[in-house]
């Protein structure tokens, strides 16, 4: 039996089994958003600065974008099962290498394992189900990709308290960190394998029965297919690159620094935040991130992608302004504002595959999505760098509390305004970038059908 025949869904197979398969991958790799739980023990046990302890996370996000960009075509060609298997192997191996680094007190091995090796697993795993989900749910692409990608946002909801509990039991020294990494790597390997075994692609020419016309898609919907190569030549791709980069930078800056940020912010208040409460804050942000992915992306099926990005970027800038002006006057206000920003952050990720489908069609949407994620790589450097650099400089100057973060919040407001403007320039893709029908039918370029084995 060929690999293709084993992957293609048999007659009567339910398309609703694909989102759980995708979730098994995304819930695992979403652990990356709980990295801030490891920052304090790494800093204290290895004598690292806040900027240095962010390095494994930053490298992982950079590798996510690069592996997604360079591996997007391979994912389209080899199919979701191959991609999920590669993701599971790299992500789990990254934890084991990082465990070796912690045990030997070699921080570069933590960076190489979690960042380089694990980051490849992040990128391949992140894009592995996108094209398949869009093929199974052409009638509701925003909802379908939102269900899967919300797992990436929700991964930290599991990983944050789990990591804290493991560190509490094993100890927060290098030996305890090594054991925690080892246990998590083994557990994620088993969990991700479930998705590898479950995923299927639709038969050639499959369409959902009695599917209603997608609502709210508006005039941006592509009527012809655009290849990944041609997409890079369009201004629409680069406008969306700026939109995604600025939205991600604004969210990831808080997310990477979440636990120490809330501790620093209210250090001078009458009710300081302890380590367990800070870990709970990370979990809450993960919940907001997760719910934003399914909620806002589903809403985009009705109100349109461009309108929902106006919300992410415009309201996000206003929310950052509230944070900058309110300082440490209200802990609930700080938590709500941070949660709103993270919901927009997650929603932006979940909505962008459907935005790409609307603009470029589904011909090579997985490969286009992979290339667009280089914006995430850039933001993965910018967001933590902006927040950590200003905070470290503030500490060196003797500042405390909200004063450590006011400057970085101001920078985030400016970036979101730039992203808002870029979204306004998005227009339908010109016909010269579409694949000619003759090329699709006679040259071997795959039409809008399943291209995975």
C-alpha positions as CSV (number, residue, x, y, z in Angstrom):
1,X,0.0,0.0,0.0
2,X,1.5,3.4,-1.0
3,X,2.0,6.2,1.4
4,X,-0.6,8.3,-0.4
5,X,-3.3,5.6,-0.1
6,X,-2.6,5.3,3.6
7,X,-3.0,9.1,4.1
8,X,-6.0,9.9,1.9
9,X,-9.3,9.6,3.9
10,X,-11.5,6.7,3.1
11,X,-15.2,7.2,2.1
12,X,-17.3,8.5,5.0
13,X,-14.4,9.7,7.0
14,X,-15.3,12.7,9.1
15,X,-13.5,16.0,8.4
16,X,-14.0,16.9,12.1
17,X,-11.2,14.5,13.0
18,X,-8.6,16.7,11.4
19,X,-8.8,19.6,13.9
20,X,-8.0,17.2,16.9
21,X,-5.1,15.8,14.9
22,X,-3.8,19.4,14.3
23,X,-4.5,20.3,18.0
24,X,-2.2,17.5,19.2
25,X,0.7,19.1,17.4
26,X,-0.2,22.7,18.2
27,X,-0.9,22.1,21.9
28,X,2.6,20.6,22.2
29,X,4.6,23.2,20.3
30,X,2.6,25.9,22.0
31,X,4.8,25.2,25.1
32,X,7.1,27.8,23.6
33,X,4.8,30.5,25.1
34,X,5.5,29.2,28.6
35,X,9.2,29.9,28.2
36,X,9.0,32.8,30.7
37,X,8.5,30.2,33.5
38,X,12.1,29.0,32.8
39,X,13.6,32.4,32.8
40,X,14.0,33.0,36.6
41,X,15.5,29.6,37.4
42,X,17.9,29.8,34.4
43,X,18.9,33.4,35.4
44,X,19.6,32.4,39.0
45,X,21.3,29.1,38.4
46,X,23.5,30.2,35.5
47,X,23.9,33.9,36.3
48,X,22.1,35.1,33.1
49,X,20.6,38.5,32.4
50,X,17.0,38.8,31.3
51,X,18.1,39.5,27.7
52,X,20.4,36.4,27.7
53,X,17.7,34.1,29.2
54,X,15.4,35.1,26.4
55,X,17.9,33.7,23.8
56,X,16.6,30.1,23.5
57,X,13.0,31.5,23.0
58,X,14.2,34.0,20.4
59,X,16.2,31.5,18.5
60,X,13.3,29.1,18.5
61,X,11.0,31.7,17.0
62,X,13.6,32.7,14.4
63,X,13.9,29.0,13.4
64,X,10.2,28.7,13.4
65,X,9.9,31.3,10.7
66,X,12.9,30.1,8.7
67,X,11.9,26.4,8.8
68,X,8.3,27.3,7.9
69,X,9.5,29.4,5.0
70,X,12.0,26.9,3.6
71,X,10.0,23.9,4.5
72,X,6.6,25.1,3.3
73,X,7.0,23.6,-0.2
74,X,8.1,20.3,1.3
75,X,5.1,20.2,3.6
76,X,2.8,20.7,0.6
77,X,4.6,18.0,-1.4
78,X,5.1,15.4,1.4
79,X,1.8,15.9,3.2
80,X,0.8,16.6,6.8
81,X,1.7,13.2,8.2
82,X,5.3,13.6,7.2
83,X,5.4,17.1,8.5
84,X,3.9,16.2,11.8
85,X,6.4,13.3,12.3
86,X,9.3,15.6,11.5
87,X,7.9,18.2,14.0
88,X,7.5,15.6,16.8
89,X,11.0,14.3,16.3
90,X,12.7,17.7,16.3
91,X,10.6,19.3,19.0
92,X,11.2,16.4,21.4
93,X,14.9,16.1,20.6
94,X,15.3,19.8,21.2
95,X,14.1,19.3,24.8
96,X,16.6,16.4,25.3
97,X,19.5,18.5,24.0
98,X,18.5,21.4,26.2
99,X,18.3,19.0,29.2
100,X,21.9,18.0,28.5
101,X,22.9,21.6,28.3
102,X,21.3,22.4,31.7
103,X,22.8,19.3,33.3
104,X,26.3,20.3,32.1
105,X,25.7,24.0,32.8
106,X,26.4,24.7,29.1
107,X,23.9,27.4,28.2
108,X,24.8,27.2,24.5
109,X,23.5,23.6,24.4
110,X,20.2,24.9,25.8
111,X,20.1,27.5,23.0
112,X,21.0,24.9,20.4
113,X,18.6,22.3,21.6
114,X,15.5,24.3,22.5
115,X,16.2,27.1,20.0
116,X,17.7,25.5,16.9
117,X,16.5,21.9,16.9
118,X,13.2,22.5,18.7
119,X,12.6,25.6,16.6
120,X,12.6,23.5,13.4
121,X,10.0,21.4,15.0
122,X,8.0,24.5,15.8
123,X,8.0,25.8,12.3
124,X,7.3,22.5,10.5
125,X,4.6,21.6,13.1
126,X,3.0,25.0,12.9
127,X,2.3,24.9,9.2
128,X,1.7,21.2,8.9
129,X,-2.1,21.2,9.2
130,X,-2.9,24.6,7.6
131,X,-3.3,23.6,4.0
132,X,-5.1,20.4,4.9
133,X,-7.6,22.2,7.1
134,X,-8.3,24.7,4.4
135,X,-9.0,21.9,1.9
136,X,-11.3,20.1,4.4
137,X,-13.1,23.3,5.4
138,X,-13.3,25.6,2.3
139,X,-16.6,26.9,3.6
140,X,-15.2,28.0,6.9
141,X,-11.4,28.6,6.6
142,X,-11.2,31.1,9.4
143,X,-12.9,28.8,11.9
144,X,-11.0,25.7,10.8
145,X,-7.5,27.2,11.1
146,X,-8.6,29.0,14.3
147,X,-9.5,25.7,16.0
148,X,-6.1,24.2,15.2
149,X,-3.9,27.3,15.7
150,X,-5.7,28.1,19.0
151,X,-3.8,25.0,20.3
152,X,-0.5,26.8,19.8
153,X,-1.9,29.7,21.9
154,X,-3.3,27.3,24.5
155,X,-0.2,25.1,24.8
156,X,1.2,27.4,27.5
157,X,-2.1,27.0,29.5
158,X,-1.0,23.4,30.0
159,X,2.8,23.9,30.0
160,X,3.0,26.8,32.3
161,X,1.6,25.2,35.5
162,X,3.1,21.8,34.5
163,X,6.5,23.3,34.1
164,X,6.2,25.2,37.4
165,X,5.1,21.9,39.2
166,X,8.0,19.9,37.7
167,X,10.5,22.6,38.7
168,X,9.0,22.7,42.2
169,X,9.4,18.9,42.5
170,X,12.8,18.5,40.8
171,X,14.2,21.8,42.0
172,X,15.0,25.1,40.2
173,X,18.7,24.4,39.9
174,X,20.4,23.1,36.8
175,X,19.7,19.5,37.7
176,X,16.0,20.2,38.2
177,X,15.8,22.1,35.0
178,X,17.4,19.2,33.1
179,X,15.0,16.7,34.6
180,X,12.1,19.0,33.7
181,X,13.2,19.3,30.1
182,X,13.7,15.5,29.8
183,X,10.2,14.7,31.1
184,X,8.6,17.3,28.9
185,X,10.4,16.1,25.8
186,X,9.4,12.4,26.3
187,X,5.7,13.3,27.1
188,X,5.4,15.6,24.0
189,X,6.8,12.9,21.8
190,X,4.0,10.5,22.8
191,X,1.3,13.2,22.6
192,X,2.3,14.5,19.1
193,X,2.4,11.0,17.7
194,X,-1.3,10.8,18.2
195,X,-1.8,13.5,15.6
196,X,0.6,11.8,13.2
197,X,-1.5,8.7,13.3
198,X,-4.9,10.5,13.0
199,X,-4.4,13.0,10.3
200,X,-5.9,12.4,6.8
201,X,-6.1,14.5,3.6
202,X,-9.3,14.7,1.5
203,X,-9.7,12.6,-1.7
204,X,-9.1,14.4,-4.9
205,X,-12.0,16.6,-5.9
206,X,-13.7,16.3,-2.5
207,X,-16.1,19.1,-1.5
208,X,-18.1,19.4,1.8
209,X,-21.8,18.4,1.3
210,X,-24.3,21.2,1.1
211,X,-21.6,23.7,2.1
212,X,-23.0,27.3,2.4
213,X,-21.1,30.1,0.7
214,X,-18.6,31.6,3.0
215,X,-19.9,34.8,4.6
216,X,-18.1,38.1,4.9
217,X,-15.2,37.4,2.6
218,X,-15.8,40.5,0.5
219,X,-14.0,41.6,-2.6
220,X,-10.6,40.3,-1.6
221,X,-11.4,36.7,-2.5
222,X,-9.1,35.4,-5.2
223,X,-10.8,34.0,-8.3
224,X,-7.6,32.3,-9.6
225,X,-4.6,30.5,-8.0
226,X,-1.4,32.3,-7.1
227,X,1.8,30.3,-6.7
228,X,4.1,30.9,-3.7
229,X,6.8,32.3,-6.1
230,X,4.4,34.8,-7.5
231,X,2.9,35.7,-4.2
232,X,6.3,37.1,-3.2
233,X,6.2,39.5,-6.1
234,X,2.9,41.1,-4.9
235,X,2.6,44.2,-2.7
236,X,-0.2,42.3,-0.8
237,X,2.2,39.7,0.5
238,X,4.6,42.4,1.9
239,X,1.8,44.4,3.3
240,X,0.6,41.3,5.2
241,X,4.2,40.7,6.2
242,X,4.3,44.1,7.9
243,X,0.9,43.6,9.4
244,X,1.8,40.2,10.9
245,X,5.3,41.4,12.1
246,X,4.0,44.4,14.0
247,X,1.1,42.5,15.5
248,X,3.3,39.7,16.7
249,X,6.0,42.1,18.0
250,X,3.4,43.8,20.1
251,X,2.1,40.6,21.6
252,X,5.3,38.5,21.9
253,X,7.1,41.3,23.9
254,X,4.6,40.8,26.7
255,X,4.4,37.1,26.4
256,X,8.1,36.3,26.6
257,X,8.5,38.6,29.6
258,X,5.1,37.9,31.2
259,X,6.1,36.3,34.5
260,X,8.9,38.8,35.5
261,X,7.0,41.7,33.9
262,X,4.0,41.5,36.3
263,X,6.3,40.9,39.2
264,X,8.4,44.0,38.3
265,X,5.3,46.1,37.5
266,X,3.8,45.7,41.0
267,X,6.9,45.3,43.1
268,X,6.3,48.7,44.8
269,X,2.6,48.2,45.3
270,X,0.9,47.1,48.5
271,X,0.3,43.6,47.0
272,X,3.4,42.3,45.2
273,X,3.1,39.4,42.8
274,X,4.7,36.1,43.8
275,X,6.2,33.4,41.6
276,X,3.1,31.2,41.6
277,X,0.8,34.1,40.8
278,X,3.1,35.2,38.0
279,X,2.9,31.6,36.6
280,X,-0.9,31.9,36.8
281,X,-0.7,35.2,34.9
282,X,1.2,33.4,32.1
283,X,-1.5,30.8,32.1
284,X,-4.2,33.4,31.9
285,X,-2.4,35.1,28.9
286,X,-2.3,31.7,27.3
287,X,-6.0,31.3,27.7
288,X,-6.6,34.8,26.1
289,X,-4.2,33.9,23.3
290,X,-6.1,30.6,22.7
291,X,-9.6,32.1,22.9
292,X,-8.6,34.9,20.6
293,X,-7.4,32.5,18.0
294,X,-10.8,30.7,17.7
295,X,-13.0,33.7,18.5
296,X,-11.5,36.4,16.4
297,X,-10.7,34.1,13.4
298,X,-14.3,32.7,13.4
299,X,-15.6,36.3,13.5
300,X,-13.5,37.1,10.5
301,X,-15.6,34.6,8.4
302,X,-18.4,37.0,8.9
303,X,-16.9,40.5,9.2
304,X,-14.0,40.0,6.8
305,X,-10.3,39.6,7.4
306,X,-9.3,43.3,6.8
307,X,-11.9,44.5,9.3
308,X,-10.7,42.2,12.0
309,X,-7.1,43.2,11.5
310,X,-8.2,46.8,11.9
311,X,-9.4,45.8,15.3
312,X,-6.2,43.9,16.2
313,X,-3.9,46.8,15.3
314,X,-6.1,49.8,16.1
315,X,-7.5,48.7,19.4
316,X,-4.2,47.1,20.3
317,X,-2.5,50.4,20.1
318,X,-5.1,52.0,22.3
319,X,-4.8,49.2,24.8
320,X,-1.0,49.7,25.0
321,X,-1.7,53.4,25.6
322,X,-3.9,52.6,28.5
323,X,-1.1,50.3,30.0
324,X,1.5,53.1,29.6
325,X,-0.7,55.7,31.2
326,X,-2.2,53.7,34.1
327,X,1.1,52.4,35.5
328,X,0.7,50.2,38.6
329,X,-2.6,52.0,39.7
330,X,-4.7,48.9,39.0
331,X,-3.7,45.3,38.9
332,X,-7.0,44.1,37.3
333,X,-6.7,46.8,34.6
334,X,-3.1,45.6,33.8
335,X,-4.3,42.0,33.6
336,X,-7.3,42.8,31.4
337,X,-5.2,45.0,29.0
338,X,-2.5,42.3,28.7
339,X,-5.2,39.7,28.0
340,X,-6.8,41.8,25.3
341,X,-3.4,42.4,23.6
342,X,-2.7,38.6,23.7
343,X,-6.2,37.8,22.3
344,X,-5.4,40.1,19.3
345,X,-2.0,38.5,19.0
346,X,-3.5,35.0,18.8
347,X,-6.3,36.1,16.6
348,X,-3.8,37.6,14.1
349,X,-2.0,34.2,13.8
350,X,-5.3,32.3,13.3
351,X,-6.8,34.7,10.8
352,X,-3.8,35.1,8.5
353,X,-4.1,31.7,6.7
354,X,-7.7,32.6,5.7
355,X,-6.6,36.1,4.7
356,X,-3.9,34.5,2.5
357,X,-6.5,32.1,1.0
358,X,-8.8,35.1,0.3
359,X,-6.0,36.9,-1.5
360,X,-4.1,34.1,-3.2
361,X,-6.4,31.1,-3.4
362,X,-5.7,27.7,-1.9
363,X,-3.3,26.5,-4.6
364,X,-0.1,26.8,-2.5
365,X,-1.5,28.5,0.6
366,X,0.6,26.3,2.9
367,X,3.8,27.4,1.2
368,X,2.8,31.0,1.1
369,X,1.9,30.9,4.8
370,X,5.3,29.4,5.5
371,X,7.1,32.2,3.8
372,X,4.9,34.8,5.6
373,X,6.0,33.4,8.9
374,X,9.5,35.0,8.4
375,X,7.6,38.0,9.8
376,X,7.3,35.9,13.0
377,X,11.0,35.3,13.0
378,X,11.7,39.0,12.8
379,X,9.1,39.7,15.5
380,X,10.6,37.0,17.7
381,X,13.8,39.0,17.8
382,X,12.2,42.5,18.0
383,X,9.6,41.9,20.7
384,X,11.7,40.4,23.4
385,X,14.7,42.6,22.5
386,X,12.7,45.8,22.8
387,X,11.1,44.8,26.1
388,X,14.2,43.2,27.7
389,X,16.6,45.9,26.5
390,X,14.6,48.8,27.9
391,X,13.9,46.8,31.2
392,X,17.6,45.9,31.6
393,X,18.7,49.5,30.9
394,X,16.0,50.8,33.3
395,X,17.3,48.5,36.1
396,X,20.9,49.7,35.4
397,X,19.6,53.3,35.8
398,X,17.9,52.4,39.1
399,X,14.3,52.5,37.9
400,X,11.7,50.1,39.2
401,X,8.0,49.3,38.6
402,X,6.2,50.5,35.5
403,X,9.1,52.8,34.7
404,X,11.0,49.7,33.4
405,X,8.4,49.2,30.6
406,X,6.9,52.6,29.7
407,X,9.4,53.2,26.8
408,X,8.9,49.8,25.3
409,X,5.1,50.2,25.4
410,X,5.5,53.5,23.5
411,X,7.5,51.7,20.8
412,X,4.8,49.0,20.5
413,X,2.1,51.7,20.0
414,X,4.2,53.1,17.1
415,X,4.6,49.7,15.5
416,X,0.9,48.9,15.7
417,X,0.1,52.2,14.0
418,X,2.5,51.2,11.2
419,X,0.8,47.8,10.9
420,X,-2.7,49.4,10.8
421,X,-1.5,51.6,7.8
422,X,-0.1,48.5,6.0
423,X,-3.4,46.7,6.3
424,X,-5.2,49.6,4.7
425,X,-3.1,49.1,1.6
426,X,-4.2,45.5,1.0
427,X,-6.1,45.2,-2.2
428,X,-7.2,42.2,-4.5
429,X,-4.2,40.6,-6.2
430,X,-3.8,41.6,-9.8
431,X,-4.6,39.0,-12.5
432,X,-1.1,39.1,-13.8
433,X,0.1,37.2,-10.7
434,X,-2.5,34.4,-11.2
435,X,-1.5,31.0,-12.5
436,X,-2.7,30.6,-16.1
437,X,-5.4,27.9,-16.5
438,X,-3.4,26.2,-19.2
439,X,-0.4,25.9,-16.9
440,X,-2.5,24.3,-14.2
441,X,-4.1,21.8,-16.5
442,X,-1.1,20.8,-18.7
443,X,2.2,21.7,-17.1
444,X,1.9,19.6,-14.0
445,X,1.4,22.5,-11.6
446,X,-1.2,21.1,-9.2
447,X,-4.7,22.7,-9.4
448,X,-6.8,23.3,-6.3
449,X,-6.7,19.8,-5.1
450,X,-4.8,17.8,-2.6
451,X,-1.1,17.7,-3.4
452,X,0.0,15.6,-0.5
453,X,0.9,11.9,-0.8
